[in-house]
Amino acid sequence: MPLSIVSQPRSAVVSHALVSMTVDPSAPEAAPLPAITTLAAPPSDDTPPQGAAAVNAPVDELSILRAVEGWLAQGQAAAIATVIDTWGSSPRPVGSKLAVDAAGTMIGSVSGGCVEGAVVEEALRALEDGEPRLLTFGVPDERAWEVGLACGGTVRIYVAPVGPGHGATRRRLLSALLAAADAKRPAALVTDLATGQQTLVEADRQQGETALPDDIRAQVLDALARDRSTLITPRDTEGEEAEGEWFAQVWNPPLRLVLVGAVHIAQALAPMARMAGYEVIVVDPRAAFASAARFPDAAGITLVREWPDDAVAALAPDRRTAVVTLTHDAKLDEPALRAALESDAFFIGALGSRKTHQRRLDRMADFGPTALERIHGPVGLDIGALTPAEIAVSILAQVTLALRGAKAERIGAGR
C-alpha cells in the first residue's frame, strides 16, 4: 500500500504481511518506546554487543546478522529490517539491514534519515506483537532530504522479529546462513512476503519453513549466479504475473582483489578495497616489501611472499576475483598476468605507461589478441591521478565499473 511522507510528525500507512494499520499523528500517543542506542560492528570475540555511543565505522550486513546472533545467544529477541525494493533514488541499496533488540539497541541502516526512526518504531512494535511488517515509504524530490531519501523515490522495507517467542526456525536459519558464510558457500535467504515464511537456498539444498516451488527456486539460483538480491514474482503459464511475492537476499563469498606488488600504491589500495568489501591478497616475494610494517592495518589483508605466477595459480581466481599487477617489473608482473589470463577473473589490470603496456602485450602475443584484451592497461580510470592514493582511487573505480557496469547499462538491463 503506498505511503507518502511530507512532514514531521508524519501520517503513514503501514502494510503488514498479514494485517494493515494506519499510524495517525493526531491519535493519542502510544506507550513510550525504549531509547535508541547505536552500535558499531559486533566485537571480534563474538561476545554479545553492549550499549555504546554511536561509532563512525562501516558495518556490513553479515556483521549485523552476527550482532543479532549475539543478542539471541543472550536470550534477547530482535527485529531485522531489510530494504527489499527501491524506485528512483535511495541512499541504501536493496538488501541493506537494520536490526533492533527489545531494549532499543540498533545496528545498521536502511535509509539514514527519519525513515530510519519510523522503521525502528515499527521494529519495536513487531517485537511486541510478533507480526512481520511490510513498510513502503515514498516522497517527492522537494521533500526528500527531510525524510532521508536524499533524491526522492520510494523504498520498501520488510521487518520481521526473530528469537525467543518468535519461532525456532528463523533462528536456526540465521545460524545456517552464518555457517554458510563462514564456509564461503553461496546462499540465499528467501522470504515469502505474504506469509513471512523463510527458506535458505544453496546450490544443492534448501531448508526452512517451506519448500519453494520449482520456478521460484530456479529464479533464486539465478539471483545467486548474478549476485543480486531481488524481488521474485511468479508467472502463470501465459507469462502473466501470478499471486505471491518472494524476496531473495543473496549472500555470496566475499569479492577478492589480488594485488601483485606490495608497493606504495598497494599500501593505499588495499585498505580502500577492504572498505569496499573485498578480501585483499597482496603478493610479493620480496620480504622487505610484503611486511607487516608496511601494511600495519592488516585486518582482511593477506600477505603472500611467493612468486606471483605460483601464488596467482594457487589462488585460482574466479568470477568474483580481480587481479592487478603493480610492480613495474616484467619478471614479476607478466607471470602473474599469464596466470590470471588462464583464470575466470572478472578483472585483470596492469600498471605502467602505454608504451610499457604495449611492449608487455608484444611479449605475451602467444595468448592472442582476444585474451590480451582482458588486460586493462594502463590500469585505472583516467581521472588525472598523480599521488599513490589518487591512483588507488582510479584503480578501484575501474574495478568497480567492470563489476557493476555503468549506470546507463544497468538501467537498460533493468537492474
N, C-alpha and C positions, 0 to 999 in steps of 0.2 A: 504494500500500500504506500503511495508516495507521501513524502513529508517535505514541507517547505519551512525552513527556519529563517526568520527575517529579523528577529530581535531577541533581546535577553531581558527578562525571562522569556522563555520560548513556549510555543504551543506545538506539540509533537504528537504524531500518530506512531505508535509502536506496533509493528506487526509481528506477532509471535508465531512460532511454528504451529501452535495449536489454538491459540486464542488471540484476540485483538483488544487493544485498550487505547484510550486517549489520555494523555497527560495534560491537564488543564492548569495553567499557572494561576487562575483565579480561584481554583478549588482550595479547600483547607490544606495546609501543609501536611505532608506525610510525616511519619516518625523520623527523627533526625538520623542521618546515615553516619557511619564512622568517619573520623578524619582520615584523609588520604596520605599515605606515606609512599614515596617513590624510591625504588631500589635500582641499583645498577645490576650487572650480571651476578648470578649466584657465586658464592665463594668457591674456589677451586677444590677445596677438600670435601665438597658435596654436603657440607652441613647446611641445614635449612637456613634461608636468608632471614635476617632480623631487620626490624625497622631501622631506617637510616635516612639521613638527609639525601636530597637528590644529588646524583653524581653525573657529570657530563661524560659518560662512557658509552661507546656503541654497544648495543645489545641485539644479538641476532635471535631469530625465532626459536632455535634449539635451546639457547640459554634460557629463554622464557619458559619453555616446557620443563627444563631441568629445575628451574625455580619452583614451578608448580609441583613437580615430583617431590621436592624437599618439603613443601608445605603439607602434602598428603602424608608423607612419612611421619610428620608431627601430629597427624590426626586432624589437620585443618582442611576444610573444603575450599575450593577455589572456583572461580568462573573465568573462562577463557573467551575473549572476544577476538574474532578473526574477520579481516576485510575479505569479503567473498566476491565483490564486483565493484567496478567503478565506471562512471561515464564522465566524459570531459576530463578535467584536471583534478588530481587528488594528490595530496602530499605524501601519502603512503601507498605502496603497491598492494595488489591482491596477495593475500597470504600473510600480511602483517598482523601481529598479535599484540594483545594487551591482556594481562592476567591480574586478577584481584582476589585477595583472600577475604575471609569474613571480617577481619579486623581493619580492612581498608588499605592494606599494603598492596601496591601495584608495581608492575614491571612491564615495560614495553610501551608501544604507542600504535594507535590506529589512525590518528589524524594530527595531533599536536596542538589542537585548538579547543574551543569549548564544546565541540562534538565529543572530545575525549571525556569531558565531565559528564555529559549525558550518558555515554557508554558505561562509565564507571557506576553511575547511579543504577542503570539497568542491570549491570552485572551483580551488584549487591542485592538487588531485588530478586534476581534469578536464584541467588543462594538461599533467599528466604522461602520462595515458593516452589523451587525445583523445576521451573519451566524454562526451556530454552527460548531465546528471543531472536527474531529476525528484524533488524533495525534498518531503516532507509532514511538517509539524510540528503536533502538537496537544497542548493542555494543558488541564487543568481550571482553573476560575476560581481556586481557592485556591492554585495554584502559579504563576499567570500571571506575577506580577512577577519571579519568579526566572529566567524564560527569555525575557523580553522581549515577551511577548504580553500587554499590560497588562490586558486584561479577559477573558483566556481565549480560546478559539476555536481555529481551525485555519488554517494558511496553507500554500499550495503554491508552491514556488519552482522555476523552471526555470533550470538552469545550463548554459551552452554555451561552449566555447572558440572563439576566433577569432584569426586571424593566421597567422604562419609555422607550417607544419606542420599546419594545420587547414583546409586548402582555401581556394582563392582566391575562391570565390563569396560566402561570408559577408562577407569584407572588401569586395568590390565592392558588395554590397547595403548595407552600412553607409555607404559613400561616397554611394551613390544616395539613401539615406534622408536623409542630411545635406544633400545638394544640394536635395532636395525641400523640406526645412525652410527652407533659405536662400531658396528661391524662393517660400515661403509657399504651397506646394501640399499639399493634404491627402494623406496616405499612410498605409498600414497595413503593418506588418511581421508576416507570418503565419508561424508555426512549426508544422509537423506534429510533435506531441509523440511520435508513435510512431517516426518516422524521424530527427527533427532537421532535416529539410529546410526551407528558408525561401524565402518568396516575398514580394516587395514589390508591393503593390497600390495603384494610383492609379485615379482615376475612369475613365481611358480606356486603361489598360495594366496589365500585370503582368510581372514579370521575376524570375528566381531559379532555384532548383534544381529546381523542378517547377511545372507548371501546375495551378492549383487547379480542382477540379470546379466546375461552374457554380453548384450550390446553395451551396457554401462561399463562393465569391466574392461571391454575392449577399448573404450574411449579413455578410461583411466590409464591403461597401459600406454596408450598413445600420448597422453599428457606426461607420463613419466619419461618417455622417449624424447619428447620435446622440451622437457624440463620446465613446464609451465603449469602452475596451479590454475584451475579453471572451473567454471560452472558447466555442468553437463545436463542437457535436456534430451530426453529420449525422443525418438522418431517412430511414427507408425509405419505401416507397410507402404504407404504412399509418400513417405518422406516428410509428412507434416509433424509439427511438434506435438508430442503426446503429453499426458499428465505426468507431473513429477519433476523434481529438480534435485540434483546432487552437486555438492561441492567437493572437488578432489584437490587436496593440498599435497603437493609433490615435495618429497624430501630425497634429493639425490646426494651422493657423496660430494664433498667439497670440490670446487674447481681447483686445479693445480697450476702453478706457474713455476717452470723450471728456468732458472737464471744461470747461464754458463758464464762464469767470471765473477768473482767476489770483489768487483771493482767499486769505485766511488758511486757510480750510477746505481749499482745493485744495492748499496747501502741506503739510498733514498727510495728506490723502487720496492724493495722487499716489504718495509712496513706499510707503504701505501697499498700494496696488493693485499696484505693481511687485512687491512681495514675494509677492502672491497670484497672480502670473503674468500680469498684464495689461500690454499695451503702452499707455502713457498719453499722450494728446494733450491739452494744455491750450490752450484757445482764448481769446484776449482781444486786442482791437485796441489796447488801451492799453499802450504800451511800458513805462510805469512799473510796471505790474503784471506783465506777461509778460516778466520779465527773468531773466537767468541768476543775478543776485544773489539773487533771491527763491526760485529753485529751483537751489541750488548743486549738489546731488547729482542731476544730470540724466541719469544713465545710464538709458536706456529711457524717458525722458520727453521728448516733443517739444513745443516752444512754438510756437504758430501765432498770429501777430499779424495776424489778418484779422477781418472782420466775421463774427459767428457763423453767420449763415444761409449765407453763401458757403462758409465753412470746413466746416460740417457737411455741406452738399450735396456738396462736393468729396471729403470722406472717405467718402461713400457707406456709411453704417452698414449692416452686415449682421446675420445672426442670431448673430454672435459679438461684437457691439458693444453697449455700454451708453453712454447719453448722459445726463449730469447737468448741469443749469444751477445756478449758484451765485451769480450777481451781485446778486440782488435788484433788478435794473434791467430793466424791461419791454422797453426798446428793444434790449437785448442778449439777454435770456433767451427772449423769445417768438419772435423769428425763428428761433432755434436749435431751439426746441421744434417749430415748424411744419416745419422741415426734417427733424427726427427722426421726426415722425409720418408723413412720406411715405416713410420707410425701413423696413427689416426689423429695426431694432434690437430686441434681446430685452428691453431695459430702458430706460425713459425716466423721469427723475426731475427734480423742480424744488424748490429750496429756497424757503422762505417760510412764513409763517403760514397757517392755514386760511382766514382772511379774504382774505389776499393771493392764495392759490391759487384761491379761488372767483371773485374778480374776474378773474383770469387766464383761467379757463375760460369766463367770460362773454364776454370779448373774443375768444376763439377758438371761439366756438359754431358757426362755419361748418364746422368739422370733423365735427360731430355727436357725440352722447354716447358712442357705441361707441368711436370713435377716441380721444376725450379720456380714456376710462377707462384707456388705456395709460399715462397720466402719473401717476407716483407723487408725490403732493404732499399735505402737506409730505414731502419725501424723507427716508428713514431710518426704521429701526425705532424704536419708542417705548421707549427704554431710559433715559429721563431724562437724555439727554446735554446738557451745558452748554458745555463748552470746545470749541474747534475740533477737537482730537484726538478727543474723545468723539463729536462729531457725525460726524467722518470714519468712525469705527468703525461708527456706526449706519448710515451710507450704504452702506459696503462690505458690511455684514451683509445689508442688504436686497437689494443687487445679487446677492450670493451665493445668497440664498434664491430669487430669481427664476431664477437659472441652474440651481441644483441641485434645488430643490424641498425641502419639509420631509421629515424622515427618515421619518415615517409614510407619506407619499406614495410615497417611494422603495421602502419595504418592500412596500407594496400593489401597486406596479407590478413587483415582482420585480427591482429594480435593486440 
